[in-house]
Every structure is written in C-alpha cells, then in structure tokens.
C-alpha cells in the first residue's frame, strides 16, 4: 500500500528528520533549506535546475527574452521574476516539481495490472511522471509571470514612465501565455485524459483564486475565519500541487485511496507554505525594508476576526494617506498589536503536525477565537519564500 511505501522511503532517506511540531516553519536558514533540496534531488535523481529546460531554451522564448531586456532599468516586476527563475540561489521557485517527483518515488509502481513496466522507471520514477513535474513547473512559472502584471489604474508620472509599465505588462502576458501553451501541449503528450482533466481544473482553480484574492480585500462580508482563508489559499496556491501529486499517482495506475492521500499531502504542504509566506512580514525584523503585505494574508484575517469589522474599518481609514494609498507600516503595527499573528502561528503549527500523519488528514480545524488562544513559543521563521509584494492584477483569460 502507498502509506507503507511512504514510510519505507522516509526510513531509507539519510536526511529525513524526525517529526517535529514546528518542522514546517522552523529551520536554520537558506543553507539548511538548500541542503534539504539537494538531498531530495539525489533521491529522485533529477536536479530542479533541469525543470522546464527544454521550454526555456526554445527559439520562441529566446525572442521574448530579447524584448524583456528592454525593461532593464525600469521597476517592472517581470524582471525580478525572470532573474529569480534563472538564478534561483535559494531553491524556492522549482520545488513544486520536486515534490511531485518525491511523491512519485514514494508511491512506487502500482500492483494493479498495467502496461507500465518497472524497468521503465529511472530512480523509481516513470518518465511520464518526470514530464508531469516539468509541466507543473511550467504552469507555476506562468502564473508567477502573470501575477507580475501591474495595475496601472492609479499610475502617475511620479511612479515612473507609463509606457515602460505598459510594455512590461504586454511582455508578461505574452510570456505567461507562452508557458501555459507549452504546458498544455505537454499535457496532451501524456495521453491520459484523467490527468489532463486534473491539471486543467487546477489551472482554472488558480485563476479563480487569484481573482478572489484581488477582490476579497475590499469585500466587507468576506470570510475572516480559518476555513475561509483555506478555501481561498487552496485555489490560488494549493490546487496545482495537490492535483499534480494526485495526477502523478494516476499516471502509475494507483488506486483512488492512494491518489486521495497524495492530493491531501500536496494540499496541506501548499497551505503550510502559504501560511509561512503570509507570516513573513509580521515576524521579520528588517527595519530597512518597507512593510508591504496582502490584506488577505492569514494574520490580517485573524486580526479582523479579533477586532471586529467596525474597528478594522477605522484602522484602514487611519492608515490611508492623502493620495488614497495605504500606509502598510501603520497596518503592520495594528495587526501585530493584537492576537492575529499568534493565531496564524497556531494554525500553521497545527497544519505542520498534520503533514506527518497523511492517513489522518481531516477538514480544517475549527480554531478557538484568537483572543482565547495563548501565543505558542515563537518559532524561528527563517524559511525563505519567494513572495511578491507589488500591486498587480491578473487580466488574462485562459
């Protein structure tokens, strides 16, 4: 069975740590994370730097890159996305495909009658599963590029040349759509309609989730509890990895029970990563960096649950500048002054604990009201994450 295979793989891995309550969030910095990624790459026999390499070296993308060079010297976020993808020194951008490969290796071959032969496997992974991991990376990168589309509604001359931003937006749309088109072509080559259906629905989920995130900050009746946050975070950040893990087991003809476990693992590890990203602006002490965060972040939602809608509306008004922009430093101080951050930490630790028991996944826990929650020991939040803090809008239709 799949759970037994999973335990056997963990025992075989030399660097697999013992379960710890805060293991998802605690770490020893970038060097520790790089070692974890390196050990995982050795297990699957496939460096993450090779992900999407065939697409990145294509003539079409080379032509796009020539135009992107014109953005050098501007403040368009597409440059940072491209730079981070090519020189990903912290090994953050391409971990989704690596997780898909690890899941494929953990599951191993299916005992069901199949045309797939064990001798076709390389390092315990079928070629189709490696192809799926590359497709997952392509889709994730495409949405990273699309998330960098700048909202020019309130753009002024003091923000920089408008034509540079317009050109950058066009290149972001073109580049992201090109990557998505390649991903769709790769999906068709897998010759598995169930996998095509799963990944296609994941793309739709991500689009819906990004739209929901961009609009939930202005909706007063939007949910502010853990379940509401999880629903939105799953669509925008968890659906792709969860359904890719499930698709990896479908490619190996595993039963529905094993596929369900893989889906839940991918979902929960994505939500844990999103929680960690949401917490970074509230736990980092870099005084020189401007405070900027999403109003749909978990600590903000829990803070709204603590203070109530009326008090939250007053805090937003107090943090609004004369130019009708938000002073994030004031909002940051307001959120940190209440129990929103500690409640998000408690939720993150609960989710991290659940990751070590894949057979016992349950619906999101109903947390006590944050004002009744005693702050847990503050974990060492040093796991670097690739986050985007600029204002953007996703204006593409797929």
DACORQUI-V557119 format. One record per backbone hydrogen bond with DSSP energy under -1.0 kcal/mol. NH is the residue of the N-H (numbers start at 1). CO is the residue of the C=O. E is the energy in kcal/mol with one decimal. If there is no record, write none. Layout:
NH,CO,E ; NH,CO,E
//
This chain:
5,1,-1.9 ; 6,2,-2.5 ; 7,3,-2.3 ; 8,4,-2.3 ; 9,5,-2.3 ; 10,6,-2.1 ; 11,7,-2.1 ; 12,8,-1.6 ; 13,9,-1.7 ; 16,13,-1.1 ; 23,20,-1.4 ; 26,22,-3.3 ; 33,29,-1.9 ; 34,30,-2.7 ; 35,31,-1.8 ; 36,32,-2.1 ; 37,33,-2.4 ; 38,34,-2.5 ; 39,35,-2.7 ; 40,36,-2.2 ; 41,37,-2.4 ; 42,38,-1.8 ; 43,39,-1.7 ; 44,40,-2.0 ; 45,41,-1.4 ; 46,41,-1.4 ; 50,47,-1.7 ; 51,48,-1.6 ; 53,50,-1.9 ; 56,52,-2.4 ; 57,53,-1.7 ; 58,55,-1.5 ; 62,58,-1.7 ; 63,59,-2.0 ; 64,60,-1.7 ; 65,61,-2.5 ; 66,62,-1.6 ; 67,63,-1.3 ; 68,64,-2.2 ; 69,65,-1.5 ; 70,67,-1.5 ; 71,68,-2.2 ; 72,69,-1.6 ; 74,71,-2.5 ; 79,76,-1.4 ; 81,77,-2.1 ; 82,78,-2.5 ; 83,79,-2.8 ; 84,80,-2.5 ; 85,81,-1.8 ; 86,82,-2.1 ; 87,83,-2.6 ; 89,87,-1.4 ; 91,88,-1.5 ; 99,95,-2.3 ; 100,96,-2.0 ; 101,97,-2.0 ; 102,98,-2.4 ; 103,99,-2.6 ; 104,100,-2.1 ; 105,101,-2.4 ; 106,102,-2.6 ; 107,103,-2.2 ; 108,104,-2.0 ; 120,117,-1.9 ; 121,118,-1.7 ; 122,125,-2.7 ; 125,122,-1.0 ; 130,126,-1.6 ; 131,127,-2.3 ; 132,128,-2.0 ; 133,129,-1.9 ; 134,130,-1.9 ; 135,131,-2.1 ; 136,132,-2.5 ; 137,133,-1.9 ; 138,134,-2.3 ; 139,135,-2.4 ; 140,136,-2.4 ; 141,137,-2.7 ; 142,138,-2.4 ; 143,139,-2.0 ; 144,140,-1.9 ; 145,141,-2.3 ; 146,142,-2.3 ; 147,143,-2.3 ; 148,145,-1.0 ; 149,146,-1.6 ; 155,152,-1.2 ; 159,156,-1.4 ; 160,157,-1.3 ; 165,161,-1.2 ; 166,162,-2.4 ; 167,163,-2.4 ; 168,164,-2.5 ; 169,165,-2.4 ; 170,166,-2.0 ; 171,167,-2.2 ; 172,168,-2.3 ; 173,169,-2.4 ; 174,170,-2.5 ; 175,171,-3.0 ; 176,172,-2.4 ; 177,173,-2.3 ; 178,174,-2.1 ; 179,175,-2.1 ; 180,176,-2.3 ; 181,177,-2.4 ; 182,178,-2.1 ; 183,179,-2.1 ; 184,180,-2.3 ; 185,181,-2.0 ; 186,182,-2.3 ; 187,183,-2.2 ; 188,184,-1.9 ; 189,185,-1.4 ; 190,187,-1.2 ; 191,188,-1.3 ; 196,192,-2.2 ; 197,193,-2.4 ; 198,194,-2.3 ; 199,195,-2.6 ; 200,196,-2.3 ; 201,197,-2.1 ; 202,198,-1.7 ; 203,199,-2.0 ; 204,200,-1.9 ; 205,201,-2.2 ; 206,202,-2.3 ; 207,203,-2.1 ; 208,204,-2.3 ; 209,205,-2.8 ; 210,206,-2.6 ; 211,207,-2.1 ; 212,208,-2.3 ; 213,209,-2.5 ; 214,210,-2.3 ; 215,211,-1.0 ; 216,212,-2.2 ; 218,215,-1.1 ; 222,219,-1.2 ; 229,225,-2.2 ; 230,226,-2.6 ; 231,227,-2.3 ; 232,228,-1.9 ; 233,229,-3.0 ; 234,230,-2.7 ; 235,231,-1.5 ; 236,232,-2.0 ; 237,233,-2.6 ; 238,233,-1.1 ; 239,234,-2.8 ; 242,238,-2.5 ; 243,239,-2.5 ; 244,240,-1.8 ; 245,241,-2.5 ; 246,242,-1.9 ; 247,243,-2.3 ; 248,244,-2.1 ; 249,245,-1.3 ; 250,246,-1.7 ; 251,247,-2.2 ; 253,250,-1.6 ; 254,249,-2.5 ; 259,255,-2.0 ; 260,256,-2.3 ; 261,257,-1.8 ; 262,258,-2.2 ; 263,259,-2.4 ; 264,260,-2.4 ; 265,261,-2.4 ; 266,262,-2.5 ; 267,263,-2.4 ; 268,264,-2.6 ; 269,265,-2.4 ; 270,266,-1.6 ; 271,267,-2.3 ; 272,268,-2.3 ; 273,269,-1.9 ; 274,270,-2.4 ; 275,271,-2.6 ; 276,272,-2.2 ; 277,273,-2.2 ; 278,274,-2.7 ; 279,275,-1.8 ; 280,276,-1.1 ; 282,279,-1.4 ; 283,279,-1.1 ; 284,280,-2.1 ; 287,285,-1.2 ; 297,294,-1.5 ; 301,297,-2.2 ; 302,298,-2.5 ; 303,299,-2.0 ; 304,300,-2.3 ; 305,301,-1.6 ; 306,302,-1.6 ; 307,303,-2.6 ; 308,304,-1.9 ; 312,308,-2.0 ; 313,309,-2.2 ; 314,310,-1.8 ; 315,311,-2.1 ; 316,312,-2.1 ; 317,313,-2.0 ; 318,314,-2.3 ; 319,315,-1.4 ; 321,325,-3.7 ; 324,321,-1.7 ; 327,319,-3.5 ; 328,326,-1.1 ; 331,327,-1.5 ; 332,328,-2.9 ; 333,329,-2.0 ; 334,330,-2.1 ; 335,331,-2.7 ; 336,332,-2.4 ; 337,333,-1.2 ; 338,335,-1.1 ; 343,339,-2.1 ; 344,340,-1.8 ; 345,341,-2.2 ; 346,342,-2.3 ; 347,343,-2.1 ; 348,344,-2.3 ; 349,345,-2.5 ; 350,346,-2.1 ; 351,347,-2.1 ; 352,348,-2.4 ; 353,349,-2.2 ; 354,350,-1.6 ; 355,351,-1.1 ; 356,353,-1.2 ; 357,354,-1.6 ; 360,357,-2.3 ; 367,365,-1.1 ; 372,369,-2.9 ; 373,370,-1.1 ; 381,379,-1.3 ; 382,380,-1.7 ; 393,149,-2.0
//
